[in-house]
Amino acid sequence: MNSRTRPAKLPVKILFSAITLSLSIALSACGDSRSTADEAANANKDSSQETSGPMTAPQTDTPNSAQTPSGGNPYEVAGIDNPDKFNEFFDKVQRDVAAGDKEQVAADILYPLRVNENGKSKDYKDKEEFIAHYDSIMTDSVKKALADQKREALFVNAQGVMAGNGEIWFGASADQQDQYGIIAINKN
């Protein structure tokens, strides 16, 4: 085979080995306690025959709650340095919204607050503007999503911490350490 040609397709055994290795690395990063190296070796033995059918990934258990990185901070990727303080803040926001305390909820926001609805966004610049529109922003579905959210099942990524199906997003202040707030509300 010269340098200008390449195989028409990658042998299934090599492809399967690469996929298995990638999955085993991903599983080990998630804290899967099974021996992924043994699984990969056994999978390679089973894949010695080439097939033309679709390949399937090994079955894995999905955790019921967010995985905590090795440092113990499940919110680290969102820029939240103190998980205990964030947990206290999250519990406070749930209480404030449940009580209908507009002033306290307004104090729980990092302004400007972005509110998204039907493909359009509006930024609320301060507490006064938020309070004036509280009832149209904090809809029953937004309140229910927050009330039903279990802290241990919050979704976290680099954009922030999500409650519900994205109805409320939380983030950390760029200016003050350990200051957290609501950064966006999605009313769709």
N, C-alpha and C positions, 0 to 999 in steps of 0.2 A: 504494500500500500504506500503510495507516495504522499508527500506532504500536502498535496492539493485535494486529495479525496478524503472523505471521512465515512465511517460506517453509516449505513442507511438508518439503522436504529440501534440504540444502546441495548446490550444483552439484558434480559429481564433479571438475571441474577445480580448483576451490578446495580441496576436501577433499584431493585428491591432492597439490596444491602444499604444503599444510600438513604432510601426512605426510612428504613428501620433504624439506622443510626441517627437520623434527624429526630425521629420520634422518641428514641431512647434518651437523647440529650434533652429534649423538651420535657419529657416525663421526669427526668431526674431533677431538672430545674424547678419543677412544681412540687418536689418533695415526695414523689412516688417511692415507696420503700421497697418495691420489688426489685430484683436484680435485673436491670435492663440489659446488661451485657449478656447474661445468660439467655434472655428472651431473644436478643438479636442473633446470637449464635444458633439457637434452635430454629429461628425463622429462616436463616440462611440454609440450613440443612433441608428444610421443607421446600425451598424454592429452587432446588437444583434442576427441576424440569422447567423448560420455557413454556409459557402459555401465552395465548393471545387475548385472554379475557381481562376484565378490569382487576386491578389490584386493590385489596382492602387493607386498611390499617388495623392493627390489633385493637381489641376492645380495652378501654380504660375506664376507670371510675371517675365521674365528675364530682368534684368536691361540692358540698352544700353551701360553703361560704368562701369568701375571698381568701386566697393564700397569702400568708404573711411572709415577706422576704426574710432571709436569714437574720437580718438585723432586728426583726421584731416590729417593724413599722409598716403596717399594711397601706399607709397613705403616702409613703415616701415618694413614689413616682409622681404624685400630684403636687409635690413641693411642700408637703405638710411635715414639719420636723418633730412635732410633739403629738403623738397619737392620743395620749391621755387627755390633753387639753382639747383636741379636736372632738373626741368622744363626748366630753362634757358640753362642748359647744353644740354638737349635733342634738344631744338630749334636750338642751335648753331651747333650741329652735323648735323641736317637736312640741314642747310644752307651750311655748309662746304662740305658735300657730293654733294649737288645739284650744287655747284660752281665748283666741281672737284678739290678742293684745297687739293692735296695730303699731303702737309706739315701739314696743319691744321687737316686733318682727322687723320694723324699719331699721332699728339699731343693729339687727343681725345681718345686714346687707353690706357688701363691699361695693360702693358706688363707683362708676355708674352701673346700674343693674340692667342687663339685657333681657328683654321679654320677647319671646318669639311666638308668633301665632299665624297660621295659614300662610307660611312662607315669607312673612314680613317680620321685621325686627324693630323694636323701639327701645331706646335707652332712657332710663329714668335717672336723672342726675343727682337727686338728693332725697332725703327723708320726706320732706314736705310733698314733693311730687309723687313719691311712692304711696304715701298715706292717702293722698287725694284720689288715687286710682286703686287702692287696696282691694276693693271688692271685685273689680274686673280682672285684677292680676291673680289674686289668691282664690281661684275658682274652687268649687267643691272637688273636682278631680285632682287638682294640685294638692289641696289639703289632705285628701284621702291617700294619695301616693306617699306623702310624707308621714302620715300617721301609721300607715301599714309597713313602712320600711324598717326592717331590722338592721341594727348597726353592723352586725357581723356579716351581712349580705350586701353591703354597699358596693357598688361598682366603682373602681378607681382606675384612672389612666392619667396621662400627662396633662389632660385638659382640666382635671379636677375630680371631685367625688360626686357621683350621681345617685340620686334617690329616685325610687320608682323606676319608670321606663324612660327616664330623662326629664321628668317634669321639673325637677329642681337640681341645680348644680352648685356645689360648694367649692371654694378655693381658699388659698392663703394670700394674705396681703404681701405685696412686694416691698412695702415700706416698713412694716412692723413685724417683728418676730412673734410667733404664736398668736397672731390675729387672723381669725378665720371668718368667712362670711358667705352668704348666698351670692353667687355671681351671675346666675342666669335662671330663668323660668321659661319652660316650654309649655304652652297652653294647648297645643294641638291635640 
